[in-house]
Amino acid sequence: MALDAKIPKGPLEDKWTNHKNTINLVNPANKRNIDVIVVGTGLAGGSAAATLAELGYNVKAFCFQDSPRRAHSIAAQGGINAAKNYQGDGDSTYRLFYDTVKGGDYRSREANVYRLAEVSANIIDQCVAQGVPFAREYGGLLDNRSFGGVLVSRTFYAAGQTGQQLLLGAYSAMNRQIGRGKIQMYNRHEMLDVVVVDGKARGIIARDLVSGKIERHSAHAVVLGTGGYGNVFFLSTNAMGSNVTAAWKAHKRGAYFANPCYTQIHPTCIPVSGDHQSKLTLMSESLRNDGRIWVPKNIEDVKAIREGKLKPTEIAEENRDYYLERRYPAFGNLVPRDVASRAAKERCDAGYGVNATGEAVYLDFASAFMRYGKEQAHVKGLDENDDALVKKLGQEIVREKYGNLFQMYEKIVDQNPYETPMMIYPAVHYTMGGIWVDYNLQTTVPGLYAIGEANFSDHGANRLGASALMQGLADGYFVLPYTIGDYLSQDIRTGEIPTDTKEFEEAEKSVKDNINHLINSNGKHSVDHFHKRLGKIMWNKCGMARNAEDLKSAIHEISDLRAEFWNDVLVPGTADEYNEELAKAGRVADFLELGELFAKDALQREESAGGHFREEYQTEEGEAMRRKEFQYVSAWEYKGEPKDAVLHKEDLQYENIEVKERSYK
């Protein structure tokens, strides 16, 4: 099948405007006769459902949580990017576009990314109008802070709970439409299949998670805003319920999957403490604004710390290795996530990890306390040489900016981060891969759309911090509501889609057969037993460091594990009741299929990209080139229409960057 990205002609800066001017539309009277299903109610799905209903479409929205407020978007802490240049520090639409493409190792679709940068400013206005309590400066203007991989401050934030506040804004917009009857809300429902009729997505099969009832739902189009699949690694920063099922079922119905092996390895996660853990906790990247990352210079100090004979605060400044500041002086601690993660792994692999497992580095705020404290002492006319006073004043400023994050760290680790440095280590977070979509966000199945983290288009091999919320809301509020009309304009006379057709019957039967197989398996091992084993294969052989031998081994191991799962899994209870273990079993079954594709994709990529490096091709010269890339902001010049909607060596002129010529579709 030939992939047609449907990218408009013309210069990047004109593509979206021209596309909106020429796209097919549905008139308001006809929208009342068209149904749209939206699966997922996070920032992407929630904003899409609210906007489509506001436009006049009849929307059915589905989430497996007890409320849209529980969507995993609520976990986002640090902020949302937008090119408003409120700081006057040189930001622009082009620079946000440039940083995003560059931060993704030049593997994003640049037309989509430029559109994302264009609409980013509108998102902030929309959310302020909804009442989102963004942080403000003393004069009342919206505040900004920096995130990794950029040289400007463009991240808007609401303390350490930006995702929660943005989600409440989208949820409020949804609730208004639910009250008007334009959105039918299906809480505690999980999509288990897409129904394709005459080549078009015409509905879904869903399971009521409370009663176990299997339901048919029809529509003229289906939109997936179901997030990422980081839980294929078992241990990740994702909520325990986050899964790939909706996207994977769409894939099995003909929607192509793109870049499955590109995983965001987040550098500021609380380290693993043991095999008892079921998930990991993320510390916001915003902490890297003021926290400095280091390990001891001397291996003797490392050993003493691990043995409890030495405290990190007792190590002199000259005996600390602030390795990010040393390697990447232009960006320092605010290098992109993939760079920071690889660097932390390299230091720990070299033996400088500071916790009992040897897999942790320090994130230290001592310098920030003194810097902010001296400024406050000066403003208040107090003694700037009183270190105790200065530290106390500085801690108060940091508490205002990051207090809830510090509190969360202390509750989990039982250490006071105001008195001793935090410990962090890279962990699985976001997934850049997902369902392939064209410029209109439509998959290879007509009428089936994927938005937010569920699609692949915007972040290449690595996502810059604070860009997930930006993409989710951009797709839901400002892109999909335009582009879906181009498809639905052909359906104004179609009428209601019936659910008593053979396509719905076959899809429902397939879902029931899978459920019955799981319930009647009567094996010996729990679902988590298989999920943990899959996670260890994925992290050890498909994680940050990869090589051909391990990837080939992983493919066979996952295949064998999948066969064992279907023969030996134990799912207690019945199918016609609330059965969380059954729901989990279905999700793990899909992870076991995705995992094999993931490993096959990684095997084909004989390259180092994003948070991953191929050990066979990892050379000192190559790493030196990557360091140079972020030490100096390398320039590149766009030279015309891209081929297959991806960047190719002949389409761009790079400075100090080697790019393999291949298509990342």
N, C-alpha and C positions, 0 to 999 in steps of 0.2 A: 504493500500500500504506500503510495506517495503521500508524504506529509505536506500539506499546504498551510502555511502559517497565516496566510491572508493579510500580510503586512501591507498597509497602504503605501503607495508610491510617494516620492518627494522627500524633502529634508526631514530629519528627525523632529525638529521643532514644529513642523507643520502637520505631521502625520495624524495626530489625534484630532486636531481641529478640523482638518479636511474630512476625516473619516466621519465625525459627528455630523458634518454638514451634508454628507451624501448617503448616510446610512438609512435603511428603511425604518419607518416608524409605525407604531400602532396607535390609532387615534383613541382619545379617552373613552368614547362610547363603546369601542370594540374591546378595550382592555377588560371591561366588565364580564366578557364572555370567555376569558382565557384563564386557565388554572396553571399555577406554577407550584411545584414541590420544592422546598428548601430543606435539605438535610444538614443538621448542625446549626447551633444558635450561638456560636461564639461571635467574635467581632465581625468576621466575614459573613457568616450565615445570618446573624442577627441583623446587621445593617442592611444586608440584601433583602431579607424578608420585610423589614420595615419600609424600605424604599419602594420595593415592588408593590406592596400593598398601598402605600401612599399614592403611587401612580395610578392605581385602579385595578391592578390584577387581583385575582383571587388566589390567596397563598395558603398552602398547608406547610407548617413548619414542624420539624421533628427533632427531638433531642433525647438521648438516652438518660440524661440526668433528670432529677425531679423538678428542675426549673432551668430555664435558659440562663439564670444567674450563676449556675454552677459550671458553665462552660470553662474549659481550661484557659481561655484568654484571661480569666480572672487572676491567674498566677503571674502574669507579666508584671515586672516590678519597675524597671528603670525608666521607661519613657517611650515617646513616639517621635520619629523624625519628621521634619517639615522644613522646606527651603524658604523660610520667611525672612531670614537675615535680620532678625530683631536685634542681634548683638552688633550689627554693623561690621562684622569681621570678614566679609568677603564671600559669604555664602550666596548661592544662586541655584536656579533650577539645573543649570548645566553641571555645577559642582556636585550636587546631590546625585545626579545621574552618573557622573564620572566616578565618584567615590563608590557607588553601589556596584557598577560594572567592574571596577578595579578590585574592590574588596571581594568579589566573587570569582577572582582569578580569570576574568574575561570570559566566563562561560555562561553569562546571563543572555537573555534575548534583549538586545539594546533598545528595540522599539518599545517593548513593554516597559522597560525600566525608565525610559525618558518620559513616557506617559505617567508613570508612578510619581516621578519627581514633579511633573507639572501639577498634578492634582493634590499633591501633599499639602499645599498651603490651604486649600479649601477644607481639608479634614479638620484642621485646628479651628477654623471659623465655625464649622458645623458643630463641633463638640463643645465649644464655648457657649454657643447658642443653646445647647442642650443642658448647660449648667455644669459641665465637667469642671471640677475645682483644680485646674492647673495651678502650679506654684507661680507666685508672682514676686516681682522685685519690690523694693521699698516704695517706688513711685506708682505701683499698681499695674505695671506692664508685665506680660507673661515672661517668666524666667526660662532660660535655656541652660543646658549643660552639655558637656562633650561625651561622646562615646568612642569606642575603638575604631581605628581606621580612617579618621577624619582629622582635619586641621581647623575645624570651626566648631562653634557651639550651636547645634540645631535641634537638640533633643528637648521636647516639652515633657513635663513630668508632673505627677501628683504624688509627692513624697515617694514612698517605695511601693505604691499600689496603683500605678497608672492603669494597668490592665483592668483592674476591678472598676475603677471610675469610668473608663471608656465603655466597659461592658454594661454598666448601669445606664449610661446614656443611650446605648443601642437598645437595651431592654425596655427603657421608658418609651422609646419610639415604637418598639414592637407592641407594647401594652396598649398604646393608643389605638393601634390598628386592630388588636384583638378585641378591644372594647367596641370598635366600629363594626366588627364582624368580618373584616377583610382578611384577617389571619385566623385560621383554625390551628390551635396549638396542640401538638401531641407530645406531651411529656412522657418520660419513661417508655419510649418507643425506639427500637433499634432497627435500622434499615438492614435487611439481609439479602436483598437482590434488586437489580434494576430490571424492569420489564421493557423489552424492545419489541415494538410492533412495526412491521414494514420498514425496518431499518432505523426507526426513530425511538428515542427514549420516551416512553409514554406512561411511566409510573414506577412504583416500587412495591416490594413486598416487605412489610415491617412486622416485627413481633412486639406485642404489648408485654413489656418486661414484668408487669405486675401479675397479669392473669395468664400469660403464656399464649394468648390468642394470636394466631397468624392472620394478618390483615392485608387486603389489597387496596392500594391507593393509586388513582390515575391522575394525570395532568398532561398539559401540552408540552411541558418542559420540566426537567429535573436539574436542580442545582445542588452540587456537593460542596459544603463548606465544613468539612469534617476533620480538618487539622492534619497533623503529621503522624509518623509511625515510629517515633523514637523508642517506643516500648518493645520493638523487636529485639532490643538489647537486654530486655528485662529490667536491668538497672538503668534508669534515666531520670531526668528531671521532670518528665511528663507525669500528669496525674495517672493513677493506676488504671482508670477506665479508658484512657486514650488508646486508640487502636487504628488499624488499617482496614477494617472490614468493609466499610462502604466503598472506599476507593478500590479495594481489591476485587470486590464483586463487580464494580464497574469495569475494571480491567478484564475480568473474565467474560464480560459481555461485549468486549471489543474496544474498550477505551485503552489507548496505548499508555504505557508507563514510561516515564523519562527520568534518567539520572537516579535510579533507586539507591545507588551506593553513596551518594553525597549526603553526608551527615554532619550537622553542626556539632563540633566538640567544644563545649563551653568551658572557658578556662577558670571560672570562679565558682566552682561547686564545692560544697562541704565534702571532704574526702570520705571514701568508703570505710566503714568501721568494722565490717565483718560479714559473714555469709547470712546472718539473720536479716539483713536489710531487704526491703522490697522495693524501695525507691530512693532516689537521691534528692537533696535539697540544693537549690540554686541560690547563690548570693548574687544580687544584681550587678551587672557590669558597670553600673554607674559608680560603684565603689572604687573602680580604677581611676576615677577622676582625682581622688585624694589619697587613695591607698597606694603604697609602693610595694612592688613584688620583689622578694629577695630570698636567697638561701645563703647559708654560711659559706665563706670562701674556703675554709679549712675543713677537711674531712674529719679531723679530730673533734672539732666543735659539733659536727653533725652527729657523731657517735655519742658524744656526751649529752646532747639534747635527747636523743632516742632513749638513752639509759636513765633520763631524769636527773642527771648530775649538773645540768646547765640550763638556764632559762634563756629564751631568745633575747629578752631585754638586757641580758648581761653580756651580749656580744657587741664589741666595739664597732663603731661605724666603719672603720677601715677594714674590718674583717667580714663585712657583708658584701655579697655579690648581688647588686641590683641589675640582674642580667638583661632585662628588657631595656633599661636605660643605657646599658653598656653597648648592646648590640644594635639598637634602633634609636639613635639619639633624637631624630626628628619627631618621632611619635612616642618614644618612651613607653610608659605603662599603658598607653592608649593605642597600641598596635591592634590590628584586627584580631578577632577571636581565634582564627586558625593559627596565626603566628604565635600568639600568646600560649595557646594550648601545646603546640609542637615544642616551644621553648621550655615549658614546664616539664613536659615528658622527657626531653633531652637531659635536663638537669637531674631529674629523679632517676632516670636510667643510668646516669653517670655516678649515682651513689649519694647525691646530695639531698634526697628527700628527707623531710624533717619530722615525720611522724613514725609510729611504730612499724607501719608497713613499708615505709620508704616512699610513699606516694603522696606527698604534700609539699607545698611551698608556702611561704609567709606572705600575707597581705597586711601591710603595716601602716597604721594611721598616725604614728608618733610625730612624724614631720608635719602632718596636717594640723594636729592639735597645736603645735607651737606656732605654725604660720598664721592660722586663724586667731590664735590667742594673742599674739603680738599686735595684730591689727586691731583687735577689740580693746586691748589695753591702751593702745595709742589713741583710739577714738574716745575712750572714756577718761583719758588723762591719768591712767594708773601706771604702776611701775612695770615697765617692759622687761626689766631684768629679774623679776620675781618669777622663776620658772614654775613654781607650784601654782601661782595665780594664773600665769599665762596658759598653762596646760588645762586648768579648770575652765577658763574662758573658751579655749579652743574646743574642748570636749562639748561644751554647750552648743556651739555652732554646728559641729558634726552631728550631734544628737538631733538638732532641728532638721538637718538634711537627710540623715540616714537612720534615725532612731529606731524605727520598726525593724530594720534589717539587722541592726546590732542586737536588738532584743531577741529576734528569731535565732540568730547564731548562738547566743548565750543559752537559750532554752534547749537547743539541740546538742551542743557540744559541752555545755556546763563549764565554759570558760568566759571570762569577762573580756570582750574585745577592746574595751577602753583601757585595759591594763596590760594585755598581752596580745601580740599580733594574731589575726585570724589565720587559719590554715585552709588552703584551697587546693584543688586539683581538677584537671579537665574531666568532663563527663558528657555523655550523650545528651543533646538538648533538642534542637530544631532539625528538621529534615528538609533539605533543599529539593530533593527529588520528589516526584509526585506524578499526578496524571498529566499527560501531555495536553496542552491546550493551544489553540491558535490565538491570534490577536484579539478575537472577540471573547476569549475565555471558554470557547466551546471545545469539547474533546473530539476524538475521532468518531464518536457516536453522535449523530445529529440530534439536537435537542437535549443533550447532556452537557452540563457546564460544571467546571471546577474552579473554585475561588479560594483565595488565601493560601494557607500552607498546603492545602490539598493539591494545588497545582505546582508545576515545576519552574515557571517562567522567569521569575524576577531575581533570584539570588545566586545563580550559578553554582559554584563549588563551596561558597561560604557566605552566610548572611551577616551583614553588619548589624551590630547591636541597635535596638530600637527601630528596626525596619519591619519587623513582623506585624506590629500593630498598624503601621503605615500601610502595608500591602493589604491586610485584611479589610481595613475600612475603606481604602481606595477602591478595591474591587467591589465591595458591597454597596457603598454609597454612590460612587461616581463612574464606575466603568460598566459593570454588568447591567445596571438598569438601562443604559443606552444600547449596549450591544445585543442583549437578548431580544430586543424589539425587532432586529433585523431578521431573526429566525421566526419569531412569533407572528410577524406580519403575514406569513403564509398560512396562518391557522385561524384567521378571523371567521371563517365559515365552517370550520371543522366540527364544531359542536363538542359536547361533553364526551370524553373518552370512556368507553364502557370497560368494565372490569371482568365481564363474564366471557372473555375470549380465551382461545386456547393458549395464547402467549402468557396470560396471567395464570391460567390453570397450571401450565408446565412449570412456571417459575415458583409458584406456591408449592407444588409437589416436590421440587428439588430442595427447597428450604426445609420442608417437613422431613424429607428423607435424611438429610444431614443431621437434623436435631434428633430423630429417632435412633440413628446410628450411635450418636454420642451418649444418649440416655441409656441405651441397651448394651453398651460396650462391656461393662462389668469387669474392667481391668483392675490393676493393682496399684496404680500410681496416680497421684493428684495432677490436676492441670498445671499447678505451679512447678511440680517436679520437672515437667517437660519444658516449661517456659524458661526456668533457670538454666537448664542444660543448653537450650537454644541461645540464651543470652551470653553464656560463656564462650560458645563457639563464635558468635558474632563479634564479641569484644576482642577476644584473643587473636582471631584470624581475619576479621573484616573491620577492625577498628581503626586506630590511628596509623599503626605500622602494618603494612601489607606486603606479601610476597606471593609469587605465583604458586609455589608449593603449598603454602598454607591455604590459599584460596581454593585450589583444586580439592584439597582435603576437606575444606569446609563444605563444599558443594555435596560431596558424598556423605559426610556426617549428617548434614541437615536432611538429606533425602532419607537416610536410614532412620533418623530420629522421627521424621514425619510418619513413616510406616509403623514405627513402634507406637507412636501416639495413637493412631487410629485403632490399633489392636489392643492397647493396654492402658488406656486412660480410664480413670474412674470418675464418673459424674454422678453424684448422689442426687436424690430427689426425683421429681417428675418434670415433664415438659409443660404441664398446664398449671403452673404456679410460679410465684416469684422464686427464681432459681439463679442466683448470681454466678454460681459455679458453672452452670450450663452456658450462660452468656459469655463467661470468661473462656470456656472451652472453644466456643466458636471463633472467638477472636484469636486465640493462640493457634488454632488450625490455620487461619489465614496468615499469621506471622510465619508459620513454618513453610508456607508456600512462598511468601514474599522473601524470606531469608535466602532461599536458594537463588532467586532472581538477583537479589542484592549481591551475592557472592559472584555470580556469573558476570554481572556488570563490572564489579571491581576488578575481576580477572582480565577483562578486555581492556581496561584502562592502564596502559603501561606508562604511567605518569604519576607525578606527585601533584596533588591539587587540593586546595582547601585545607581541612584538618587532617588529610590523609597523605602518607608518603609511601611510595613503593621502595622497599629496601634495596631491591636490585639496582635501582636507578638513583639512589640517594648518594650524591657525591659532595665533596667539600666545595667544589666549584659551583654546583647547583645551589647549595644552601647559601653561599656567599652572594649569588645573584639575587636570591629572594630577599636577603638582608638589604642589599642595595636598593631593591625595589621600594622598600618602605623607609629607607633612610632619606631618599630623595623622591619627591613626587614626580614620577616619570610621566612624560607627556605622550599622548597618542592622538592621532588625527584620523577622523572618520573620512573615508574616501568613496562613499557611494552606497548603493543598495547591497545589503548582505545576502549571502546565499543560504537558503534553507532557514532563514531567520536566526542564524547563529554567527558568531564571530569567526572569521577565518584569517589566516596569516596574511593573505593577499588583500584583504579588505581594510586592514589597519596597519599603521606604521607605529612600531613600538620603539621605545628607548630602553635599552638594557633588559629586555624581556624576551625570552625564547618561548615561542608558542608552537605546539604541535598542530599540524594541519589535520583536523578530523571534525566530524560533525557530532555535536552533543545533543542528540534529539531524544 
